[in-house]
Amino acid sequence: MALARLVARIERTLYVHYEDSFIYFFEPNFEELPTELIIHLFKYLNPSDRSAAALVCRAWYYAYRYPEFLRAACLHIHDVEFVDNGHPLKGLLTSFRYYTDVRVTKVVFGSRSEFWSEFGWAIETLTLDNCVVWKHKLISILKHMPRLRSLNIHNCPDLFKSWKLVENITVSWLLVLPQLRHLSLARNNRFQEFHFDYLVNMAPNLESLDISECFSSIEARQRILMLNHVLEYVRVNRARLRHLFIGGIPVDNLFLRGLADIRGLTLHGLGLMVCEKIPNNELWQCGIIDLLRAQTQLTHLDLSKSLALNDYSLIQISRSIPQLETLILNRCWMVTDYGITAIKSLVRLRHIDLTNCERITDAGLIGGLFTHNRKNVRRLYLGLLTNMSDAALTKVSFEFCNLVVLDLGGCSNSINDLSVQYIFYHMTRLQELNLDCCAKVSDAGITGVDMEEKAFAIWDIELSFSISDLTGLRSLTLAGCYKITDVSFGRCFHFRELKELSLARLLQITDRGIEQLVLGCPSLELVDFSECRTITDRCIEIVAKCEPRLTTLKLQNCPLLTDQAMGYIIENCQVLRTLNIRGCHQISSYAETWVRSAVKTLRHLQGNTREEL
């Protein structure tokens, strides 16, 4: 009520006099709202919506510059020539805002740039992904970042290839970053002991270390030596280290026992890939069991791709780690219903991932997940559980009513029109929903119209529901749901916050349905029409004209598209960054070149013409 009175007070009142009567017109003047109130309202928006709202007026732009909002934004520099007089650095160097999170991908660092000396003082998170950089350039960049708290160097092989143990230099760089708390070297296969020592010595207060998916292309002997070197670092710095992630690296029992034997090590986050078989009759000799017994303070545990992880490990987890909030068991094929039943005692779980655990059936789900204490769970991933029935999925919708993310991709046996009805009724807080390859879902289930069996039927009262009940939906995947037609778009798709929509492999959608879709979903940023045989140039024209925030458009294997569709994209898509037209054989090479040169913001173009490197 106070907010309504405040808005009413700042409205401009316009009136027209007709003899003895007055006709009033009210024009809202929202730019005169107090800055504190605008900031409070902006907190309910995601970063992309706040960025769009900042263009409305100067007052909203000043509210957008609130430090908390600037921290949530990420500056992503991708595949450009990193020079001060080129795009985008030329524009950035003249701006008067700062960036706390900077991500650089596919960039070759060459000449000296003023960017780092200008913005480095505010950077707290720096990510270098698939970049060409060498040691001295890296050090010259990092020396401008006294506030750096997180450094991520991913898949940068040239850095370690050119980094020699003994170098012919006259000046030795001794860089110390006292604020650095997290270091990630994920997906690097070539770094050695002296590389690792130099980087970790830069961070005397390091608390989190990530070397996931490293050492995949080196021989086993060298991998074991590197793992032992990392283990020694953990042993020396056990007092302050709180997070260790080595997922994607096959570790043996000796490494696990060595990690478990480190006294005084208290981890809160752990990522492992257990590949050595666990003996059922000699659990006391098993390193993973000892490690789980020792780390009782874990809140995040990621055991993805642990092909040797069995039920006894899950039983130990449930007994030893009562404070666990995140449990990821993606592709743990040896886990069965017996082990899943044991996790019912983990009442603090907020994130559960059982994707592709193919041995889990309804018995395990009912015994382990449905325990009447799952109101705190926000993310649930049950993709590719082929043995889950529709009855179990109905139970999921009852128990996990506060979910924000639900992934049911590939569960074609359990997802049908009736089961999705219960999802729409109970899970109204969903923001991300994945129904990929759920081929039994049709217009009846999406809209709740013409259902053979109603979701609720008591005496003469029958109720059904539709996907429109998920008003806060931001990401929706319906790829492979080939029974869905234009009917669903016209009746139910009214999502003001929807950002990502995948309609790949839908064979019955036309331009009429697309027109209704974009009118109800004006905030789309990613649209996927891959392998939609009925998508025409008219459909692309509608999307391009009605979705001004579109950044990613996937049109792979759409045979009806021609050069005319590219013209619509050039004319209307002002912020497009990614375009996939591979397999669209009616689009000429001239049109591809035209799009590449005309759309200035385009960074990824996957076409039929092979690009010359």
Residue, then its C-alpha position, 0 to 999 in steps of 0.5 A: m500500500a505504501l508503494a502504491r501511494l508513493v507511485a500515485r503521488i508522483e504521477r503526472t495528472l493530465y486532464v481535459h475540460y469538457e463543459d462541466s465535466f473533467i476527463y482525467f488521464f494519468e501518465p506514470n512518472f517512474e523516473e522520479l521514484p527514489t533511488e533506494l526504491i528502484i534498487h530494491l525493485f531491481k533486486y528481483l530481476n536477473p542481470s540481463d533484465r537489469s541491463a535492459a531496464a537501465l536503458v529506460c531513463r537516467a535514474w534507472y541507469y544510476a540504480y543499475r550502477y549499484p555495486e551489488f548489481l555490477r558484481a553480478a555482471c560479467l564482462h566476456i571478451h571472446d575471439v577478438e584482437f586484444v588491442d586498445n584501438g580495436h573493438p571492444l577495448k576501444g569502447l571499454l577504455t572510454s567507459f566510466r564503469y568498472y568490472t569485477d568479473v572478467r572472462v576472456t576466451k579464444v584470445v591471443f595476447g600480443s601487444r601491450s594493452e592499457f585495459w589491465s592497468e585501467f580496470g585491474w584494480a576492481i577485478e576480483t574474478l579472472t577467467l582465461d579459457n583457451c587463450v594463447v598467453w605466456k608466463h611473462k604476459l600472465i604476470s604482467i596482467l596479474k600484477h594490476m589486480p590486487r583484489l583478485r580472489s578467483l583465478n581460472i586458467h582453463n585449457c591454455p596449453d601454450l602457457f605451459k609449453s612455453w614456460k621453461l624451468v630455466e629461463n634466460i631472463t635478467v629480472s625475476w617476477l615474484l608476484v604475490l596475490p594475498q587476496l587470491r582464494h580460488l585457483s582453477l587449472a581445469r582442462n590443462n594437460r601439460f603443466q608440471e610440478f614447477h608450474f604448479d608450485y609457482l602458481v600456488n605460491m602466488a596465493p599464500n591464502l589459497e582456500s580452493l584448488d581445482i585441477s579437474e579433467c587434467f592430465s588426460s593426455i599424458e602417460a600414467r606414470q607422469r599422472i601419478l607423479m603429478l597427483n602425488h605432488v598435489l597431495e603433498y601440497v594439500r598435506v602442507n596446507r591442510a590448515r587453510l584448504r577447504h575445497l579440492f576438486i580433482g574430478g575427471i582424473p582417474v585416481d587409485n586407492l593409494f591416492l585416496r588413502g593418502l588423502a584420507d590420512i591427512r590429519g587436520l584436513t577439513l574440506h567443505g567441497l570435494g570432487l573425485m572420480v573413483c575408478e578402482k573397484i571397491p571390494n565388498n568384503e574388504l571395506w576397511q582397506c578401501g581409500i574412498i571409505d576412509l576418506l568419507r569417514a574423515q571428511t565429516q564437514l563436507t557440504h558439496l560432494d561431486l562424484s561424477k563419472s565414478l564408475a566404481l562407486n557402489d552402494y557401500s560408499l553411499i551408505q558411508i556418506s549418509r552416516s558420516i556427512p550429515q551436513l551435505e547440501t550438494l550430492i552429484l552422482n552423474r553417471c555412477w553406473m554401479v549405484t543401485d536402489y540399495g545405496i540410494t535408499a541410504i541417503k534418506s537421512l541427508v535432510r539438508l540436501r539442496h542439490i541432487d543429481l542422479t543423471n544417467c544412474e541407470r540401475i536406479t528404479d522406483a524402489g530406490l527413488i521412493g525409499g531414498l528421496f521421498t522422505h517428507n523432508r525434501k522441502n529444501v531441495r532446489r535443484l533435482y536432476l533425474g535425466l536418463l533414468t530409464n527405469m523410473s515410472d510415471a507413478a514415481l514422477t508423480k510422487v516427485s511432484f508432490e515431495f519437491c514442491n519448492l524446486v527451481v530446476l528440474d531436469l527430466g531429459g531422456c525420461s521418455n518412459s515416465i513423462n506423459d501428459l498426465s505426469v506433467q500435469y502434476i508438475f505444473y500444479h505442484m512446482t509453480r516455482l520452477q525456473e528451469l525445466n528440461l523435457d528433452c526427448c519426452a516424446k509422449v508429451s502432447d498438446a493435451g498435457i501442455t495445455g490441459v485441454d482434451m485430456e483423456e484422464k484429468a489430473f484431479a477428478i472428484w465426483d463431478i469436479e474435474l481439474s487440469f493444468s497447463i504450463s502457463d502456471l509456471t509463471g517464473l519460467r526462464s529456461l524451457t527445453l522441449a526438444g524431441c517432443y514431436k507431438i507438440t504443435d501450434v496449439s500449445f503456443g497459442r494457449c499457454f506460452h505467456f512467459r515474460e521472464l523466459k530467456e532460453l527456449s529449445l524447440a529442436r526436432l519439433l515437426q509440426i510447428t508453423d509460422r502461425g504458432i511462432e507468431q503467437l509464441v513470440l508475442g507471449c515471450p518477449s524476453l527470449e535470448l536463446v532460441d533453438f529450432s534445430e532440425c525443425r523441418t517446417i521452419t521457414d523464412r517467415c518464421i525467422e522474420i517473426v522471431a527477428k522482429c519481435e525478439p530484440r534481445l536475441t543473442t543465440l539462434k540455432l537453425q541447424n538442419c532447417p532445409l526450408l531456410t534461404d538467403q532471405a532469412m539471413g536478410y531478416i537477421i541482418e536487418n533486425c538482430q542487433v545483439l546476435r552473438t551466436l548463429n548456427i545455420r549448418g545443414c541449411h543447404q539453401i543458404s548460399s556462401y554469399a549469404e554467410t559472408w554477408v551475415r558475418s560482415a553485417v552483424k557486428t556483434l556476431r562471434h560464432l557462426q557455424g555455416n556450411t562454408r569451411e572457414e579458412l584459418 
